[in-house]
Amino acid sequence: MAELKNVADRARLKPGREPHWQAMTTGNYLGFRKMTTASEGTWVARSRDAASGKQRLQALGAFEALRPSERFDAAKAEAEKWFKHLDRGGTASEPVTVKTACANYVTNLRAAGKDGSARDAEQRFARWVDGAKIGTILLQKLKPGDVDAWRKALAATKATPQDKTQEPTRPRSASTLNRDMTSLRAALNLALEDGHVTTDAAWRVKLRPVKDADRRRDTYLDLAQRRALIAKAPPDLADYLRALSLVPLRPGAMAALTAGNFDRRLGVLTIGKDKHGQDRKIALPPATAEFFADRAKDKLPGAPLLTRADGSAWNKDAWKYPVRDAVAAAELPGNVTAYALRHSTITDLVRAGLDVLTVATLSGTSILMIQKHYGHLNAEHAAKALEALTL
């Protein structure tokens, strides 16, 4: 065994591919490798698995930024971190960066058949992680300060305007920030489950979602307000908003509908793309079926069911600002969004006494979510029913 702490002793070591080892603790070693007499040398750690007897190696680097007299202590500290990582059940594979953890998460989503979620996460990572400093950091070296700096930089980023030629001026919303953080948090949690890191201390607190970020979605519009909003919208947007007022779909799911999703003969609408992740069929009342039949008329099955004036499909960048203009023209609260129509239609269905299972099925969400966000309306309905029993 060699003595690696002293610079002069390391300089006298024989060059070769095999490192010179110094025992640290039982089964754990710190190594120093010199390929040539003139080389600075690199550091490596070795640990023996007590169960299998297999030797595991970890490259530590050359620590060239430090003085030669400081390199032993730095290498020893990194080796001890790795030994602790293994003791806690961590893997002995090559170090994983945050960027790699994100790519692994996308791969995992695709393997699970969640292609839509995979695309969404991949786009978020490409925009906010892959080219950022945090993406280059090894998971085992990730610190709360690194995550906090990333979050603050993300929060300070301006929202992309509809016209991409214009400079961003509006701050990103807290709900959008939450969605970006959720994707990164899920990727890091998967890395934790896979043993690439043994604690979530770096992100557990720093990636907590902003509270009440989606409170704006609780804005309720009564029928008169919905009619006013539709009346102030351009004809193509008015069609889209009317559809959202007739069926409690998410705005994105409504925009994704094609002419082939509507069965004119049966008056049935098939929802093939939604956050809930499963196709479902909704039997429409005659007036609503007639509305969708008119929009599907003379269109090929793959054509958008609801189109913009130029014939293209709707998307959130296309409806966001026109909806805002229509809201202002109708003199409605400034926090009204397209999503408010979904919330309003679900609210009306629950208030009308429709059972929770049917409401959940129509809106493409779980019974638990309906109970969580609309359960108080059921309680009011129940109270009125009990009042009718008064003798």
Beta strands, then each sheet from edge to edge (+ up, - down):
strand 1: 20-25
strand 2: 28-33
strand 3: 42-48
strand 4: 55-61
strand 5: 262-263
strand 6: 268-271
strand 7: 280-283
sheet 1: 1+ 2- 3+ 4-
sheet 2: 5+ 6- 7+
end
